[in-house]
Amino acid sequence: MFEHLGRLDRSSRIMQFAVKYYRSGVFGGTMTRAQRGDRAGATAFVDDLERLGPTFIKIGQALSTRTDSLPPVYIEALTRMQDDVQPLPFGDLRPILERELCVRLSKAFADIDETPLGSASLAQVHRARLHDGREVAVKIQRPGIKREVVADLEVLAAFASGADRFTSLGARMHFVDLVAELRRSLLAELDYVAEAESLERFGERLQMYPELLVPAPIWDYSSAHVLTMAYVAGRKVTEISGLQRMEHDFRPLATALLTGYLDQVFVHGEIHADPHPGNVLLTDDHRLALLDFGMVAHVPPRLRERLLKIVLAAVDGRGEDVALEAAAISTRLERFDDARYMHEVGQLVARYAVRSERRGFSEGTLLLELARVGMTCNLRMPVETTLLGKTMLNLEAVADALDPEFNVKASVEQHAYEIMRQRLGSSLSPRRLGMEALETQSLLRGAPRKAADILPLLADNRLRIQVAGLEESHLMESLQKIANRVCAGIITAALVIGAAMLTQVETETTLFGYPAFALVLFVLAAVMAVAIVISALRSDRKARPWEERGPRD
């Protein structure tokens, strides 16, 4: 019972938050110009999110990439959102460690520092030493956090379903899909086996860049709720002083970081969505250590290719090509304004070409602005676009901390063209050409037989095209619903008329002064009428706006 009451209280708090900011126009898109620039309102919005707990801190981090949904001042406030919380006493985490590792703590570690290296909403990290002398960092999931996150996501899914059905913003944004995507990413972030696999995978791929270091996971000391990895000593890149930059040339580090991440996205199809300066350390031997691989998004091959074309067209200043490629991977909503979209994107890319040389308009900003322009023109871009934009912004912040004079645009352009050349070369490799030759051979072999099957049907006028699935479609369902409603309405009207006629018949059996049978018929008609109205309110839904989706794989 107490758990049920707690869930009701939680739902009430979430509802109050949603209603508050929907009325103010944050979620409804009806904000005035003054509200869009209200920094105090944006700060209050972030504070309210943080007070709702871990799930909503992660939602805030996700919203910080949605330039198509929130004003810039809110995006800026969300970008500064802190995920630092009061640490738990180590005694609360000891049972989790021992349960997950299946041994006593003294058997697993020679010693462990009970003061955490860091404490976030989902986990704490402690420094420890194994019995063989290796220094490690142990990431321990907070007790009960997964249950809390799942409960919050269930509440959000119910709210999202209602918003999609009853608000125009929901019809455009498809909040149910956004909550489903958030659920996948959060549950993946809570699975430390998946994070350990990402550490291992990124570490292997980045070995060709000796300037970069990814701490290796210690599999024997890791589980779904505990992640043990090699400890890396270093300091945040934001703490590098001007004197250190004079003594050491950090430009090779910035180049390796940017090109390594471009390889991950456009060659291997993965986006490490959180390489912000706090997750990048400068080690004592002057390498960059990359931490926290809980948020990794996968990019399908065809989408990967389209994103590469967008980046190349942008650095070349070809606004029309950027618009065409972006539209090809996006979903066209109702009233998509093609002419306005082409014009807005052309202007956006022109501003980028002029201002990027002065570091006023970066590649990450361009991608985020591209998503915002698309939504204003009723074009919804895939979430990978905004994730890539946010990642690029984080990489640019790290590069700026390493070398304020580093030319990000030139580095992106040079390596993107190198990736394109490698891709073209691999498409002409003997292996690829052999596979395409086999496919062509199979097509040519089957063509005569297929033609022989079709020609007799054409000659005898027996060629037919069958449209499957009509009986199971929404059209048939709606027609049956209409027929049922009409029949119920006719029966209800007949009962009312019959009851009215029977009131004129004299009878000894009465209720409240009216003929009993007539009154029973009238009550039955009233019940049926109320049932029809309730059914209409509960089950009828607006048709989803027309959409046309671009290719995604």
N, C-alpha and C positions, 0 to 999 in steps of 0.2 A: 504493500500500500504506500509506504513512504517513498519507494522508488517511483511509483506512478505519480505521486504528488510532486516529486522533484522534477520529473519530465514535464509535467504541466507547467510548473514554474519556469522551467527553461524555455519551453515553447512560448510562454507569455513574454519573456524578456526579448526573445528573438523577434516576435511579432511587433512589440513596441518599437524596437530598433528599425525594423523594415517600414512600418507605417510612418514613423517620424521622418525618415529620409525620403520616403516616397512622396509624402505631402510637401516636403521642402523642395522637391523637384530633382534631387540627386539621382534617384533611380527612374524617375519619370521623364527626364529630359526636358522639363518645363522651367528650368531655372532662368531667372533674369540675368542681365549682364552683370549687375552688382553682386548677385549670389555666386556667379561663376568665378569672380575674382576675390571672393571672401576667404581670406587666409584663416581667419579665426574659425569660420564654419568648417573649413577643411580639417583644421587641427582637432576640433571637437568630434568630427566624424571619425578620425583615426583613433582618438582616445576611446570613443564608444566601442569601436571594433576591438581594441586591445582588452577592454573590460569584459567582453564576451568570451574571452579565453582563446586557447590554442587554435581551434578550428577557424576562428574568425581572424586571427593573426595571419594564418595561411591564406585565407580568402583575401585579406588586404594585400598580401604580397602578389596574389594572382591578379587582383584588380589594378595593381600598379602598372600592368602591361596593357590594360584595356583603354587606350586613348580614344577608342571609338565610342566609349560609354560614359566616361567621366571627364569633367573639365580639367585643364592642365594644372590648376592650383591644387586640385584634389590628388591628381597623379603625383605631383611633387611631394605632397604631404605623406602619401602612402609609401613612396620610395624611401622616406626617412623613417618608416615604421620600425620600431625596435623589437627584436625577438629575444631580448634578454629579460629573464624573469628571476624571481627570488629562488636561489638554489634550495633543493630539498636536503635534509640531513642525510648523511651517508647511511645511517642506520635504516632508513626507509628503502634504500636501493640494494643493500646487502642481500636480502632474501631473493630479489630478482636475479642478481648475479649468480648466487649459488644454485638457484633452481634451473636457470638457463644453461649453466656450465656443468651441472650435475656433480659438482665437487664442492668441498669447503673452500672458502676464500683463500685460506693459507696454503692449500694444495695447488691452487691455480696461479697465484702470484706470490713472489717473494715479498713484495710490499706494494701498497697502493696508497696514493695521497688522497685523503678524505676531503680535501679542499678542491673543488672542481676547477678545471681549466676554463670551463664555460658552462653556462646554464641557459638553455632555451626552453621554448614552450613544450617541446616534445621529448627532449632528452637532456642529459647531463654528460659531460666528458671529464674523465679523471685520468691523471697520469699514473702509470704503474710500471713495475719491473717484473719480468718473468724470472723463473728460477735459473734460466740459462744466461741471465744478465741483460737480455734485450729490453730496451726502453719502449713502452707501448702507450698508446692512448686508448682508453676504454669508453665507448659511447653506450650509455645505459638508458633505455627507454623509461620514461616516468610511469609509475604504477597506475593502472586504470585508464591511461590516456587513450588507448585504442577504443575502449568501450565508450568513452566520452565523445570521441570524434565521430564514431558510427552513429550514436544517438543524435548528435547535432545534424549530421548529414541526412538522416531520416526526416527530421523536422524541416530542413531546407528543401528536400525533395517534395514534400507535401506543399510547402509554400510556392515552390517553383511551378508545380502543376497548376495551382490556382491562378498564378500570375500569367501563365501561358494561355489559359482559357479565357480570362476575363479582362486582360489589359492589352492595349495595342503594343506597348513596349515588349511584353512577353511574347506576343505573336512574332515580333521582329527578331528578338534576341534568342528565343528558345531557351529559357532558363533551365528547363529540365535537362537539356543536353549539357549546359554549362555545369550544373550540379553533378551530373554523371561523370564528366571529365575531371571535376574537382575530386570526386570520390576516388577515381582511379589513381590520380596523382598522390593524394594524401595516403591512401592505403599502401601504395607502392613505397612512399617515403617512410612508412612505419615498418616496412619489411627490410630488416638490416641484412638479410641474405642477399636481396637484390642489390642493395647498396654496395656490399662487398664484391659482388660480381661486376658492378660498374667500376669500382676502384681497380680491380684486376684488369678489366678490358681496356679502360683508358690508359692504365699504366703500360700495357703492352704496346698499344698503338702509338703512344707518345715517346717510346724509347728512341725513335729517330731524332728527337729533339733533346739533346743532353742538357739543355738549359732548364728543362721542366722536370718536375718530380711529383709523382703521385704515390702517397704512402701505401704500401702493400698490406692487404688484410691478413690477419693471422687466423686461418680457418678453424684451427682446433680450439680457439677461444672466442668464437663468434656463433651467434644463433639469430633467430628471428627478432629478438629483443635486445641483444647485446652485440656490439661490433667492436672488435679489437683490431687495431692497425698499428703499424710502425709509428713511433713518435718522431715528429720532425721539429727540431729546434729552429726558431726563427722569429722574425717580427713582421708585423703587418706592413704592406707596401706603403700604406698611408703615413707611416712613421719615418720614412726615409727623409733625411735632411738634405738641404741644398749642398752642404759640405761633402756629404757622401756621394752626391751626384757628380761633384767636381772630381773626386778621387777615383770613381769607378764609372765606366760607360755601361749604363743599363739598357741602352737601345737594343742590343742583341736579345736581351730577355723579352722586351716588349714585342719584337718581331717574331720570336719563337712562340710566344703566347698567342698572338693573333693568328699566325699561320697554322699553328697546331689546332686551334679551335675551328678554323675554317675547314681543315681536313676532316675533323670530327663530323661537322654538319654536312658538307657537300660530298665527301667521299664515303664515310661510314654511316651517315644518316642518323646521327644522334646529336641532340642539343643538351649540353650541360647547362641547365637553366639558371644556375645560381653562382656564377663565378665573380661575385662582387668583391671589392677590395678586402673585406673582412675574411674572405675565404682563400686569400692568396697570401702566402708568407714568403719573405725573402730569407733564405737560409743563410747559415754562417759561411757556406762555401759559394755564396752568390748564385744560387739557383732559385727558381720559383716553385714553391710547393703548393699544389692545388688540393683543396680540402672540400669535404661535404658534397658527396655525389648522390644525395638522396633524391634530387629532382632531375631526372633525365628523361627527355622526350624523344620519341623515335619518329623519323621522317621517312615516308615511303619514297621509293626511287623516283617516280615521275614528279612528285611534289618537290623533291630535292633538286631535280633538274630545272624546274620552273623557277625556284627561288634563286638558283645560281644565275639564271638568265636575267632576273629582275635586278640582282646586284650588279651584274656586268653592264646592263643597260643604264642603270642609275649613275655609275661612275663615268660612263661615256656621255651622260647628259641627254640620253634618248628617252624623253618623257613619254612619247606615244608607245614605244615598245614596252616601257614599264607598265603603262596602263593596260595594254593588251595582255601581257603575261599575268599580271595580277588578276584581271577579270577572268582569265582562263582557269585559275585555281579556286575562284571564289564562288559564292552562292548569290545569284541574282534574286533579289526580293521583288515584291510588287512595286511598281512605279520606279523601277531602276532608271535613273537619268543618265543614259550613256554619254550624251554630248557634254553634260556638265562634268561628269567623271573624267572624261578625257582632258577637258580643259583644266580642271583642278589639279590633276596629277601632272600635267605638263608644267603648270606654274610651280608646283612643289619641287619637281626635279630641277627646274631652272634655278630656283632659289638655292637648292642644295649645291648645284654646280658652282654658283657664284660664292656662296658663303662658306663652304666646307674648307676652302683654302685658308680662311681666317679662324677655323675651329669654332665657328658659330653654328654649324649645322652638321651633325655627325651622321654616319651610316645608320646607327641604331635609331636616332631620332627620325630619319627618313622613313624607315620601315614602320615605326609606330604611327607617324603622321599618315602614311599610306593607308593603314587600317582605319584611321579616323575619317579620312576623306571618303573612303569606301562606304562607311556606314552612313555618313550624311547624304550619300547618293543612293542609299538602299542597296549596298553591295556588302555582304558579310564575308570577310576574308578568313581563311583558316587560322586556328589558334597558333599554329607553328610560326606564322609570320610575326605575331607580336612577341612570341617567346624568343625568336631569333633577334628581333629588335632590342628586347630587354637584355639579352646576352651580349649583344654588340655594345650597348651602352655601358654595361659593367666592364667589358674588356677595355673600352676606351678610357674608363676611369682608372683602371689599373695601369694602362699604358701611360696615361698622363702623370700618374704618381711616379712612374719609373723615369720618364723622360718627357717633360712638358713640351719639347720641340718635336716630338715624334709625329710623323705624317701618317695618320691612320689610313686616309683615303688612298695614298699611293701604295701602301703595303697591301691593302685589301685588293686593289686593282691588279697589282702584279701577281699576287698568289691566286686570285680567282681565274685569271687568264691561264696560269700554269695548270690549275685543276682542269680547266676546259681542254687544254692541249692534251693532257694525260687521258682524259675521257675519250677524246677523238682518236688518240692512238690505240687505246684498248679496244675501241669499236672496230678497228681494222686489223686486230690481232688474228692469227690463224685459227685460234680456238673459236672466237666469236664468228668469224666468217664461215667456219665449218658448220657451226650450229645453224646459221641462217641458210646455208646451202641445203642442209638436211630438211629444214622447214619448207624451203622452196620446192625441193624434190617431192616431198609428201603432197604439197598442194597440186603440183603438176600431174602427179600420178592419179590423184583422186578426181581431177577436173573432168576428164572424159566420161567417167561413170556418172558423176552428178549431172552433167549436161544430158546424158542419155536418159536419166530418170525424169528430168524436167521437160524435155522437148515433147514426148508423147502426151503429157498432161496438157501442155499448151495447145498442141494440135487438136486434141479432143475437147478443148474448152473445159477441162476438169481441174485446173489449177485453183486451189483455194488457199486463202489466208485465214487462219483461225486465231481469234483473240481470246486468250485463256484468262481465267480468273474473274470474269464478269460476275458470275454467280456469288463469288465470295467478296466482291468489292464493296466499298462504302456506298456506291450508288444503289445496289440492290438492298443493302441494309436500310438506307434512308427511305427507299420506296416502301419497304415493308413496314417501317415505323409510321410513315404517313398513312398507309392503309389501315393499320391498327388504330391509330388515333382517330381517323375518320369514322371507323366502325364504332369505336367507343363513344364518340361524340353523338352519333346518330342514336345509339341505344340510350344514352343519357337524356337526349332531347325527347325520345319516345316515352321514357319513364316520367319525365316532368309533365308532358302532355297528358299521359294516361292518369297520373295522379290528379291533375287539375280537373279532368273529366269525372273522375270518381268522387271528387268532393261534392259534385252535384247529386250524387245518388244517396238517398236516405237509407240509413242503416242503424241498427241498434248498437253495433260495436264501434265505439269511438275512443279516441285518445286525445286528451286536451281539447275536446269539443269538435274534433275533426274525424271523419271516417278513418278507422284504423288502417285499412288496407291502402288507402290513398296516402296516408302519412308515411307508411312503411316504404312505398314506392318513391315518395319524395326524398326521404332520408337516403335511400339507396342511390338515387340520382345525384344527390349532393356529395355523397362519399365518392362516387365515380368521378365527378367533376373535379373534386379536390385531388384525387389520385392522378388524373390527367395533368393537372397543373404542376404537381410535385414532380411527376415523371419528366415533364418538359424542362423544369428548372434544373433537375439533377443530371439528366443524361444528354440533353441537347447541347451541342457545342457549335461554335462558329467554325466555318471552314478555314483551314489553315491558309495563310496567304500563299499565293503562287510563288514557287521558287524554282530556280534552275541551277543545279550544282555542276561545278566544273570537275575535271578529273582529279583524283587524289592519289592514285598509285601508279 
